[in-house]
Amino acid sequence: MTRYEAPYGRDIAVVAFAQTCHRRRSDELSEVEMLMPVLHQVLEATGLRTGDIGFTCSGSSDYLAGRAFSFTMALDGVGAWPPISESHVEMDGAWALYEAWVKLLTGQADTALVYAYGKSSPGEVRDVLTRQLDPYYAAPLWPDSVALAALQAQALIDEGEAGEPELAGVAVRSRRDAAANPHAQLQGEVPRGEYLVRPLRVSDCPPVGDGAAAVILAAGERARELCGRPAWIRGMDHRIEAHALGVRDLTRSPSTRLAAERAGAFRRPVDTAELHAPFTSQEIVLRRSLDLDDRVRVNPSGGALAANPVMAAGLIRIGEAAARIHRGESDRALAHATSGPCLQQNLVAVLEGEADAR
């Protein structure tokens, strides 16, 4: 049989993934202390040392940390001496992974370390996220992230696409699946609770917590040397919606669909989908945009409804999808990450196991 030909000219794979046990608060830990264990885990999993890494890229938020250039402190945990090739994105770590993927595709490096972290507990993350909004019309009104997600959920209900029972079903399934995930913050049954912002109840919303994640990418034969069953990235793309919420149809996510098309998600069926849907209503929007039916296992890790460390939850979706391929539990998986209000920015990656590469 003929060998798989990489559509981008070079095969890149996720060869290791690690994440923290996400917690509501981690007051006793700095960002560096929270990050260090996952960096050690991915390096130990591959047998690499810091000096073996060709490129390092991270994702975090100065707004969340409350200080400028906060990511430079995390480099103490990575080790920046001797000098390293390093970059940073003020985004979820999934976009840092995209930058690292492009770097490896160019042949400028053969391995990359990608990490992301976020500590939401010290402040009011719902208010912090309003800084993503249009600074002239929306941000001065201070609509928080839950209120905006409630607008999206209500739009779905008004259109007849979903009701509160469907939202509750997503919440129950996600937290039930999270019972098998030792890193999840919420596990098992979670009471529906009172309305947080109608029509979203407490169980429709993600937990606020602290956490970090890291992955290692490798190219070609180097990936096979470092991992028994690499998760090959067959395509990845990211797109963005209009900034103004008023000109968007909140019941659709055309940017997600376009990113999936460009990543090759519709060329063959996937068996697993890790969707970055912090709110139950967003999973329904994403399922429709990605044509995911009941044959696809959606968020077997529990998803962002079980653990949602801001700035790392999207990277974790890619890592969880890759980990299932590493373990032989999936052959072809889709991973999705989002940033901004109401699924404003969306990234889609398609990963495959070695058996599908031949």
VEXPA-872917 format. One record per atom (N, C-alpha, C): x negated, y, z negated; residue in three letters. Coordinates in steps of 0.1 Angstrom, whole numbers, plus 5000, padded with zeros to 4 digits. Example, Ala and Ser with C-alpha at 12.3 -4.5 7.8 and 13.67 -1.06 7.14 Angstrom:
VEXPA-872917
486849434922ALA;487749554922ALA;486849674922ALA;487249784929SER;486349894929SER;487150004921SER;
//
This chain:
VEXPA-872917
499249885000MET;500050005000MET;499150125000MET;499650235006THR;498850355007THR;498950434994THR;497850494991ARG;497750574978ARG;498450704979ARG;499050744968TYR;499750874968TYR;498850984972TYR;499351074980GLU;498651194984GLU;499151314976GLU;498251374969ALA;498651494961ALA;499151604970ALA;500351654967PRO;500851764976PRO;500051894975PRO;499351914964TYR;498552034963TYR;497052014965TYR;496751894970GLY;495351864973GLY;494551804962GLY;495151804950ARG;494351754938ARG;495351704928ARG;495151584923ASP;496051534912ASP;495651594899ASP;496651644892ILE;496451694878ILE;497451624869ILE;496951584857ALA;497851504848ALA;497751564834ALA;498851544826VAL;498751564812VAL;498251434806VAL;497151444799VAL;496551324793VAL;496651314778VAL;497051414771ALA;497151414757ALA;498151524752ALA;498951494742PHE;499851584736PHE;499951574721PHE;500051684714ALA;500151674699ALA;500951794695ALA;501751784684GLN;502451894679GLN;502551884664GLN;502851994657THR;502951994643THR;504351924638THR;504451894626CYS;505751864620CYS;506351994617CYS;507352034625HIS;507852174624HIS;508652194611HIS;508452314605ARG;509052344592ARG;509752474592ARG;510652494583ARG;511352614581ARG;510352734577ARG;509452704569ARG;508452804564ARG;507152734563ARG;506052814565SER;504752764563SER;503852884558SER;504452934547ASP;503753054541ASP;502353034537ASP;502052914533GLU;500652884528GLU;499652864539GLU;500152864552LEU;499252844563LEU;499152964572LEU;497953004577SER;497853104587SER;498153034601SER;498153114611GLU;498353054625GLU;497252964628GLU;496052994624VAL;494852914627VAL;494952784620VAL;495252784607GLU;495452664599GLU;496552574604GLU;497552634609MET;498652554615MET;498252494628MET;497452564635LEU;497052514649LEU;495952404648LEU;495052414639MET;493852334639MET;494152184640MET;495152134632PRO;495351984633PRO;495751934647PRO;496552014654VAL;496951964667VAL;495851974677VAL;494952074676LEU;493752074684LEU;492851954682LEU;492651914669HIS;491851804666HIS;492551674672HIS;493851664671GLN;494551544676GLN;494351524691GLN;494551624699VAL;494451604713VAL;493051574717VAL;492051634711LEU;490651614714LEU;490251464710LEU;490751424698GLU;490451294694GLU;491151184703GLU;492351214708ALA;493051124716ALA;492251094729ALA;491551194734THR;490851184747THR;489351154745THR;488851174732GLY;487351154730GLY;486551274735GLY;487251384738LEU;486551504743LEU;486151594731LEU;485151674733ARG;484651774724ARG;485051914730ARG;485052014721THR;485352144726THR;484452184738THR;483252154738GLY;482352184748GLY;482552114762GLY;483452014761ASP;483751934773ASP;484851994781ASP;485652094775ILE;486752154781ILE;486352264791ILE;486852254803GLY;486452344813GLY;487252474813GLY;488452474807PHE;489252594807PHE;490252584795PHE;490452694788THR;491352704777THR;492352814779THR;493652784777CYS;494752884779CYS;495752864768CYS;496252984762SER;497152974751SER;498353064754SER;499453034746GLY;500653114747GLY;501153154733GLY;501353284731SER;501853324718SER;502453464719SER;502853524708SER;503553654709SER;503053754698SER;502453864702ASP;502053964693ASP;503254024685ASP;504354034691TYR;505554084685TYR;505953994673TYR;505853864675LEU;506253764665LEU;505153764654LEU;503953784657ALA;502853784647ALA;502853914640ALA;503354024646GLY;503354154640GLY;502054234641GLY;501154194650ARG;499854264652ARG;499354244666ARG;498554344670ALA;498054334684ALA;496954234685ALA;496854174697PHE;495754084700PHE;495653974690PHE;496853924685SER;496853824674SER;496253694679SER;496253664692PHE;495753544698PHE;494253524696PHE;493553634694THR;492153624693THR;491753554680THR;492653564670MET;492353494657MET;492453334659MET;493353294668ALA;493553154670ALA;492253094677ALA;491553174684LEU;490253124690LEU;489253084680LEU;489353124668ASP;488553074657ASP;488652924655ASP;489952884657GLY;490252734656GLY;489752654668GLY;489752724679VAL;489252654692VAL;487752644692VAL;487152754688GLY;485652764688GLY;485252834701GLY;484852964700ALA;484553044712ALA;483053064714ALA;482252984707TRP;480852994709TRP;480252844709TRP;479452814719PRO;479052894730PRO;480252944738PRO;480053054746PRO;481153114753PRO;481953014762PRO;483353034762ILE;484152944769ILE;484953024779ILE;485552954789SER;486453014799SER;487853014793SER;488453124790GLU;489653134782GLU;490553234788GLU;491853214786SER;492953304790SER;494153294780SER;495053394781HIS;496153394772HIS;497353454780HIS;498553404777VAL;499753464782VAL;500653504770VAL;501353614772GLU;502253654761GLU;503653594765GLU;503653464765MET;504853384769MET;504753254761MET;505853174763ASP;505853034758ASP;504652964764ASP;504152864757GLY;502952794761GLY;503152714774GLY;504352694779ALA;504652634792ALA;504052714803ALA;504052844802TRP;503452934812TRP;501952934811TRP;501352904799ALA;499952894798ALA;499552764805ALA;500352654804LEU;500052534811LEU;500152554826LEU;501052634831TYR;501152664845TYR;499852724850TYR;499352824842GLU;498052894846GLU;496952794846GLU;496852704836ALA;495752604835ALA;495852504847ALA;497152474851TRP;497352384862TRP;496752444875TRP;497052574877VAL;496552644889VAL;495052644889VAL;494452674877LYS;493052674876LYS;492352544880LYS;492952434875LEU;492452304879LEU;492652274894LEU;493752314899LEU;494052294914LEU;493052364922LEU;492452474918THR;491452544926THR;490152474925THR;489952384916GLY;488652314915GLY;487652384906GLY;488152494899GLN;487252564890GLN;486952494877GLN;487752394874ALA;487552314862ALA;488152174864ALA;487752084856ASP;488251944857ASP;489151914845ASP;489051984834THR;489851964822THR;490252094817THR;491352094810ALA;491952224804ALA;492652184791ALA;492452274781LEU;493152274768LEU;494152384768LEU;495452344766VAL;496552444765VAL;497252434751VAL;497452544745TYR;498052534732TYR;498952654730TYR;499952644721ALA;500852754718ALA;501352734703ALA;501652844698TYR;502152844684TYR;503052964681TYR;503852954670GLY;504653064666GLY;505153044652GLY;505053154645LYS;505553164631LYS;506753254630LYS;507953204630SER;509153284630SER;509553324616SER;509153244606SER;509653254592SER;509353394586SER;508153464588PRO;507953584581PRO;508853704584PRO;509553694596GLY;510353814600GLY;511753764605GLY;512453854611GLU;513753824616GLU;513653804631GLU;513553674635VAL;513253644649VAL;514353694658VAL;515653694653ARG;516753734661ARG;516553884665ARG;516053964657ASP;515754104660ASP;514554124668ASP;513554044665VAL;512254054673VAL;512554034688VAL;513353934691LEU;513653894705LEU;514354004713LEU;514954104706THR;515654204713THR;514654294721THR;513354284717ARG;512354364724ARG;512154314739ARG;512754194742GLN;512654144756GLN;513654214765GLN;514654284759LEU;515754344767LEU;515354474774LEU;516154514784ASP;516054634791ASP;515954754780ASP;514854824781PRO;514554924770PRO;515555054771PRO;516255064782TYR;517055184783TYR;518555164780TYR;519055044784TYR;520455024782TYR;520854914771TYR;520054804771ALA;520454694763ALA;519754694749ALA;518454714749ALA;517654714737ALA;518154814726ALA;518454934730PRO;518955034720PRO;520254984712PRO;520954894718LEU;522154844712LEU;521854724702LEU;520654674702TRP;520154574693TRP;521054444693TRP;521454394705PRO;522154264705PRO;521154154703PRO;521354074692ASP;520353974689ASP;520453854698ASP;519553764697SER;519453644706SER;520753554705SER;521253544693VAL;522453464691VAL;523653524697VAL;523753654695ALA;524953724701ALA;524953714716ALA;523753724722LEU;523653714737LEU;523953574741LEU;523553474734ALA;523853334737ALA;525353304736ALA;525953374726ALA;527453364724ALA;528153414736ALA;527653524742LEU;528253574754LEU;528253474765LEU;527053404766GLN;526953304777GLN;527953184774GLN;528053144761ALA;528853034758ALA;530353074760ALA;530753194757GLN;532053234760GLN;532453244774GLN;531453284782ALA;531653284797ALA;531853144802ALA;531153044797LEU;531452904801LEU;532852854797LEU;533252894785ILE;534552854780ILE;535652924789ILE;535453054791ASP;536453124799ASP;536553074813ASP;535453024819GLU;535552964832GLU;536052824832GLU;536252764821GLY;536752624820GLY;535752524822GLY;534452554821GLU;533352464823GLU;533052384811GLU;533452434799ALA;533152364786ALA;534052424776ALA;534252354765GLY;534952394753GLY;534152364741GLY;534652404730GLU;533852384717GLU;533652234715GLU;534552144718PRO;534251994717PRO;533051954725PRO;532852004737GLU;531651974745GLU;530452034738GLU;530452154733LEU;529352204726LEU;528952124714LEU;529952084707ALA;529751994695ALA;529151864699ALA;529551814710GLY;528951684715GLY;527451694718GLY;527051804724VAL;525651824726VAL;524851834713VAL;525451904703ALA;524751924690ALA;524551794683ALA;525651714683VAL;525551584676VAL;524551484683VAL;524551474696ARG;523651394703ARG;522251434701ARG;521951564701SER;520551614700SER;520051584686SER;520851614676ARG;520351584662ARG;520251434659ARG;521151354665ARG;521051214663ARG;519751154669ARG;519451204682ASP;518251154688ASP;516951194681ASP;517051314674ALA;515951364667ALA;515551284655ALA;516451194651ALA;516151114639ALA;514951024641ALA;514650994654ALA;513550904657ALA;512250984660ALA;512351124659ASN;511251204661ASN;510651264648ASN;509551214643PRO;509051254630PRO;508651404630PRO;508551474641HIS;508151614641HIS;509351704641HIS;510551654643ALA;511751744643ALA;511951804630ALA;512551924631GLN;512852004618GLN;514251964613GLN;515151934622LEU;516551894618LEU;516751754624LEU;517251664616GLN;517451524620GLN;518751474615GLN;519351384623GLY;520651324618GLY;521751424620GLY;522851384613GLU;524151464614GLU;523951604608GLU;524351704615VAL;524351844610VAL;525751894611VAL;526351944599PRO;527751994599PRO;527852104609PRO;529052114615ARG;529352214625ARG;529152354619ARG;529652374606GLY;529452494599GLY;530352604604GLY;530152724598GLU;530952834602GLU;530552894615GLU;531352984621TYR;530853054633TYR;529753154629TYR;528653144637LEU;527553234635LEU;527853364643LEU;528153344655VAL;528753444664VAL;529653364673VAL;530953394672ARG;531953324680ARG;531653324695ARG;531653204702PRO;532153074698PRO;531052984692PRO;529953034689LEU;528852944685LEU;528852924670LEU;528852804666ARG;528752764652ARG;527352744648ARG;527052724635VAL;525752704630VAL;525052584638VAL;525752474640SER;525152364647SER;524952384662SER;525452484668ASP;525252514682ASP;523952594684ASP;523252634673CYS;522152724674CYS;520852644668CYS;519752694673PRO;518452624669PRO;518052664655PRO;517252574649PRO;516652614636PRO;515552724638PRO;515352804628VAL;514252894628VAL;513152824621VAL;511952824627GLY;510852754621GLY;509452784627GLY;508452724621ASP;507052744625ASP;506552624631ASP;505652634641GLY;505052514646GLY;504052554657GLY;503352444662ALA;502352464672ALA;502252334680ALA;501752344692ALA;501552224701ALA;500352244710ALA;499852134715ALA;498652144724ALA;498752024733ALA;498252044745VAL;498151944755VAL;496751954762VAL;496251844768ILE;495051844776ILE;495451804790ILE;494951874800LEU;495151844814LEU;493751794819LEU;493851704829ALA;492651664835ALA;492951624850ALA;491951634858ALA;492151614873ALA;491551484877ALA;492251424887GLY;491751304894GLY;491351184885GLY;490151134888GLU;489651014881GLU;489351044867GLU;489051174864ARG;488751214850ARG;490051184842ARG;491151214847ALA;492451184840ALA;492551034836ALA;492250954846ARG;492350804844ARG;491350754833ARG;490250824833GLU;489250784823GLU;489650824808GLU;490450934807LEU;490850984794LEU;492150934789LEU;492950874798CYS;494350824794CYS;494650704801CYS;495250604794GLY;495650474800GLY;496750494811GLY;497650584808ARG;498750604818ARG;499050754819ARG;498250824827PRO;498450974828PRO;499851014833PRO;500251134828ALA;501551184833ALA;501151284844ALA;501251244857TRP;500851324868TRP;501851434871TRP;501351554872ILE;502251674875ILE;502451674890ILE;503651634895ARG;503951624909ARG;504351754915ARG;504751844906GLY;505151984911GLY;505552064899GLY;505352194900MET;505752284890MET;505952424896MET;506952494891ASP;507352624896ASP;508052704886ASP;508052834886HIS;508852914877HIS;509453034884HIS;510653064880ARG;511453174887ARG;512053254876ARG;512653374880ILE;513153464870ILE;514453524875ILE;515453544866GLU;516653614870GLU;516553764869GLU;517553834873ALA;517553974872ALA;517554014857ALA;516854124854HIS;516654164840HIS;517954204834HIS;518854274842ALA;520054324836ALA;521154214835ALA;521654184823LEU;522554074821LEU;523854104829LEU;524254224831GLY;525454254837GLY;525554224852GLY;524454194858VAL;524554164872VAL;524354014875VAL;524353934864ARG;524153784865ARG;525353714861ARG;525553594867ASP;526553504864ASP;525953414853ASP;526353434841LEU;525753364829LEU;526153214829LEU;527053174837THR;527453034837THR;526552954847THR;525653024854ARG;524852954864ARG;523352994861ARG;522452914866SER;521052944865SER;520352914878SER;520553004888PRO;519952984901PRO;518452984901PRO;517753054891SER;516353044890SER;515852904886SER;516552844877THR;516252704874THR;516352614886THR;517352624893ARG;517552534905ARG;516452564915ARG;516152684918LEU;515152724927LEU;513752664923LEU;513452684910ALA;512152634905ALA;512152474906ALA;513252414904ALA;513352264905ALA;513152224919ALA;513752294929GLU;513652264943GLU;512152274947GLU;511552384943ARG;510152414947ARG;509152314940ARG;509552254928ALA;508752154921ALA;508952014927ALA;509951994935GLY;510251864941GLY;511151774932GLY;511951844923ALA;512651764914ALA;513851684921ALA;514251724932PHE;515451664939PHE;514951564949PHE;513651544951ARG;513251444961ARG;513551304957ARG;513451274945ARG;513851144940ARG;514451154926ARG;515251064921PRO;515951084908PRO;514851074897PRO;515151144886VAL;514351134874VAL;515151054864VAL;514450994855ASP;515050914844ASP;515150984831ASP;514351084829THR;514251164817THR;514251314820THR;514851394812ALA;514851534813ALA;514651594799ALA;513651674797GLU;513451744785GLU;513751894788GLU;514851934783LEU;515352074786LEU;515152164774LEU;514652284777HIS;514452384767HIS;515752464766HIS;516652404758ALA;518052464756ALA;518252494742ALA;517852614737PRO;517952634722PRO;519452644717PRO;520352664726PHE;521752674723PHE;522552564731PHE;523552504725THR;524252394731THR;524852434745THR;525352554746SER;525952604758SER;524852604770SER;523652634766GLN;522552644776GLN;522252504782GLN;522352394774GLU;522152264780GLU;523252234791GLU;524452274789ILE;525452254799ILE;525152334811ILE;524752454810VAL;524352534822VAL;523152464830VAL;522152424822LEU;521052354829LEU;521352224835LEU;522152144829ARG;522552014834ARG;523252034848ARG;524052134849ARG;524752164861ARG;523752214872ARG;522852304868SER;521952354877SER;520952254883SER;520652154875LEU;519652044878LEU;520351914883LEU;521651914884ASP;522351794889ASP;522051674880ASP;522051694867LEU;521751584858LEU;523051514854LEU;523151384857ASP;524351314852ASP;523951224841ASP;524951134837ASP;524751044825ASP;523650944827ASP;523150924839ARG;522050824841ARG;520750874837ARG;520651004834VAL;519451074830VAL;519451084815VAL;518351044808ARG;518251064794ARG;517851204791ARG;518751284785VAL;518451424783VAL;517951444769VAL;516851514767ASN;516351544754ASN;516251434744ASN;515651324747PRO;515551214738PRO;514751244725PRO;513951354726SER;513251404714SER;514151484705SER;515351514709GLY;516151604701GLY;516251744707GLY;515151784714GLY;515151914721GLY;514952024711GLY;515252144716ALA;515052274708ALA;516052284698ALA;517152214699LEU;518152214688LEU;517752144675LEU;516652064676ALA;516151994665ALA;514852064660ALA;514152134668ALA;512952204664ALA;512652304675ALA;512652434671ASN;512452544681ASN;511452644676ASN;510152604675PRO;509152704672PRO;508952794684PRO;509352924682VAL;509253014693VAL;507853024699VAL;507753034712MET;506453034719MET;505852904722MET;506352794715ALA;505752664717ALA;506852564721ALA;508152594720ALA;509152494723ALA;509152454737ALA;508852544747GLY;508852504761GLY;507652414764GLY;506452444758LEU;505352354760LEU;505652214754LEU;506352214743ILE;506652084737ILE;507552004746ILE;508452064754ARG;509251994763ARG;508451924774ARG;507351984779ILE;506451924788ILE;505751814781ILE;505251844769GLY;504451744762GLY;505351614758GLY;506551634754GLU;507451524751GLU;507751434763GLU;507951504775ALA;508151424787ALA;506951354791ALA;505751414790ALA;504551344793ALA;504251224783ALA;504551244770ALA;504351144760ALA;505251014763ALA;506451034768ARG;507250924772ARG;506650844784ARG;506050914793ILE;505350854804ILE;504150774799ILE;503350844790HIS;502150774784HIS;502550644777HIS;503750644771ARG;504150524763ARG;504850414772ARG;505050454785GLY;505750364794GLY;507250364793GLY;507850464786GLU;509250474784GLU;509950554795GLU;509150614804SER;509650684815SER;508750674827SER;509350674839ASP;508550674851ASP;508450804858ASP;509550874858ARG;509651004864ARG;510451104856ARG;509851204851ALA;510551294841ALA;510551434846ALA;511551514842LEU;511651654845LEU;511451724831LEU;510751834831ALA;510551914819ALA;510852064823ALA;511552124814HIS;512052264816HIS;511652354804HIS;511352474807ALA;511052574797ALA;511752704801ALA;512152774791THR;512752904793THR;512253014784THR;512453134788SER;512053254780SER;512953364783SER;513253454774GLY;514153564776GLY;515553524773GLY;516453624773PRO;517853604769PRO;518653534780PRO;519453444775CYS;520453374784CYS;519753304796CYS;518653234794LEU;517953164804LEU;517453254815LEU;516753364811GLN;516353464821GLN;515153414829GLN;514153354823GLN;512953304830GLN;512953154828GLN;512653074839ASN;512752934838ASN;511652864846ASN;511052764840LEU;509952684846LEU;510352544846LEU;510052474857VAL;510352334859VAL;509152254863VAL;508852144856ALA;507752064860ALA;508251914862ALA;507751854872VAL;508051714875VAL;506851624872VAL;506951524864LEU;505851434860LEU;506151294863LEU;505151214867GLU;505351074871GLU;504250994865GLU;504550864862GLY;503650774858GLY;502850714869GLY;501750644866GLU;500850594877GLU;501550494886GLU;502450414881ALA;503150324890ALA;503850384901ALA;504350504899ASP;505050574910ASP;504150654919ASP;502850644917ALA;501850714925ALA;501350634937ALA;501850514938ARG;501350424948ARG;502450374958ARG;
//
